[in-house]
């Protein structure tokens, strides 16, 4: 199939999923369509930026939701690398030595969550890169050439949706809220508010405050959003001796593999 035919086929699939929801096309529709087409069991999208905290946007199931949060909390994983380097990161077997060495915290945690393979695709148009599309399989697997080409089109489509560019030529404007983004503003605001509160509590900059927030979530095996909610509710207060960041794996004491 040529590139144009592939793009049209995938955009029709995405539009069909949106039609079933009775809403305009959202990133959740891209993820749902990708799961239906590719040999994966879940998908998720995270908004990422070099200047602000990253935020999960949507996920198709509990495992993909957890994978997005794990990478955000730990600061490592295929999603993080894909955004940093601007290239797809294809991890066909999370139990392989190279994956375990590359992501010593994320890889075993992702396996425990139920993932055997993760494929991350940066969302990019020119110099603009608003996030990453993650796909996971419960068991180790590879994407063949056609599947990889499909995955890249799904990523391109997700980019257009995030940048609010129409994916078809006949979409009607809609005032109906997009369910795929419900709760996103609150999620982002709560984490940002908690981070801001920590800058006052700890007398540190915004970047260090976010690292402290992530470190607490990791150390206590909690979701980042839950920790942020407690900080905002003032049921959790940090002290200057709170962990500065998740502990380094054995043999890397003193290292900073999150940067």
N, C-alpha and C positions, 0 to 999 in steps of 0.2 A: 504494500500500500504506500502511495506517495505521501509526502508530508502534509499536503493540503487535505487529502482525504482523511488522514489520521486525525488531524486537528478538528475537522468538521464532525467526524464520528464521535469524538470525545466530548466536544462542546454540546452536541445534541444529547448525549447521555447525561451530562451535568444538568442541562436545562430540564430534562425529564424528571430528574430527582427533585429539582426545585418546584416543578409543577405539582408533584405529588404532595409537597408541603403546602402548596398554595401561596408561595412567597417568591420574591425575587431570588436570583441565584446568589448563593453565599458560599463561603469556603467549606462549610459542612457538606454541601452538595458535591463539591469537587472531591472531598475525602471519601464520601459514600460511594460515588461512582468509581473511584480508583479501587476501592475494596472489591467492588462487584466485577471489575475487569481483570485485575492483577492477582497473582497467586499470593495474596497477603490477607491477613485477618483483621487488620486495623490500620487506621491512618489518623494523623493529627497535623495541625499547623500551629506554629508559634510565630508571633511577631517578634522580630529581633532588630536591634539597632546598636551600633557601637557607642552611642552616647546616652542611651537610656536603658532601664531595666527591661529584660525580655519578658514576654507574657504569652502563655498558651492562649490560642484563639478558639480552637475547637478540637474535638476528637470523636471518633466513632464508637469507642467502647472504653471500658474501664482500664484495660491494659495500655492502650494508646494514650489515654489521659495521664496515667501514671508515668509513662515514659517521657512525656513532655515535661512533667513536673520534676522528674528525677534529673534530667539534663539541666534544667533551670537551676535547681537547688545545688547540684554538684559542680556545675560549671564545666562539665566535660561530657563528651558523647558525640555521635555522628552529626546531630543537629548543630551543635556548637561549632564543630570543625567545618561543616558544609557552609555555614554562614561566614566563618572567619576566612576561608580560602576561596569561597565563591565557586566551588565545584561539588559535584555529587560525591557522597561518601557511601559506598556500597559495602555493607558488612553482612556477608552471607552466613557467617557462623560466629555468634558472640562468644562461644566457648573456645574458639581458636586462640592460640597463644598471642598472635599479633593484636587481637582485639582486647584481650585481657591486659596486655602490657600498655597498649595505647590509652585505654580507659579503665584504670585499675579500680575505680570506684563504681563507675556506671555499668560496665559490662556484667559483673556478677549480680548487681542489683536488678538490671534489666532481665537477666535470666530468671531470677527469683520471681520477678513480676509476671513471667510467662512468655517472654520473647526469645526466639532463637536466632532471628536475623532482623536487621534494621537497615533501611535504605533512606538516606536523607538527601533532599534536593533543594538547593537554594532557590528562592524566588527572586528573580532578577530581570530587570529591563534596563539595559545600559548600565549606568552607575547606581541605579536605584535597586536596593535589595531589602524589601520589607519583612522578610521572614524565611521560613524553611518548611517544606512539606516532608513529614516523616511517614514511612510505611513500615509495618512490622509483620513478621511471620512467626507463628508459634514454634516452628521448627526451622532449622537451617535450610536455606534454599538460595538459588541463584535466579536472577532475572535474565532471560535470554534477550537477544538483540531487539526483537519486536516489543517485548514487555518493557525493556528499558526506554525505548522510544516513546511508548505510551506514557510511561511514568514522567518523562520530561514534558510531555504535552500537558499532563495534569498539573505539573508544577507551573508551567507557563500560564495555564488557565487560572490557577489560584492567585498568581501574581496580578493578573488583570482584574480579578474580582477584588483583591485587597486594595488596589489602586482605583477601584470604582470605574474601571473602563468596561463598557459593554462587551460581552462575549458573543453576542449575536447582533445582527443588524435590525432586529425588529422588537427589541425589548421595550415594553411600556414602563414608564416611571411608576413607582409604587411608594405609597406612604406607609405601607405595612412594615413593621420592624422585622428584621431578619433574625429568626430564631437561632441561627448559627452563631450570632454575636451577642445573644442575650447574656447579661452578666459580665461581659468583658470590661465595660467601663468601670463597674464596681470593683471587679478583681484588680484592675490596674490601679484604680484610685486608692484602694485599701493598702496595697503593697507600697505605693508611693508615699502614702501618708505615714505608714509605719516606718519606712526608711527615713523620712524627714524627722519623725519623733526620735529616732535613734541618734541622729546627728546631734540633737540636744542632750540626750541622756549620756552619750559617750564622748561628746565633744570631738567628733571626728567628721571628716568629709562625707559627702553623699555616697561615693563609691565604697569607702570602707564600711559605712553603715549597712549598705546592701549586702556586702560580704558577711558581716556579722549576722544579719538576718538569715541568710542562707546557711551559715554554719550552725546556727541554733536548730534550724529545721532538720539538718542532716544529723546532728548529734543526738537529737531526741526522736528521730525517725518519724517526723511529722511533715505534713504538707506545708509548703511555704505560705499558701494563702491562709491556713489555719493559724500559723504563728503570727502573721501580719494582723489578723483579726484580733488576736489576744493583745497585741501591742496597742492597737488603736483603742480597744476597750479598756486599756490600762490594767488588765489582769496579769500582764507579763511586763516586767521592767528589766532592762539590761543593765549590767554594771560594767565598769572598765575591764574587769578580769574575765568577761564572757569570752568564749573561744573566738579567735580572730577569723578562723576559716576551718573548713572540714579538715581533719587530720590527714597528713600525707600517708600513703601506703608504706609498708615495710621497705626499708632500703632507700626511702626518699625523704627522711626526716630533714626538715629545714627547707625542702624544695617547695616550689609554688607552681604546681602543674595546672592551676586554674587560670593562669594568665596567658 
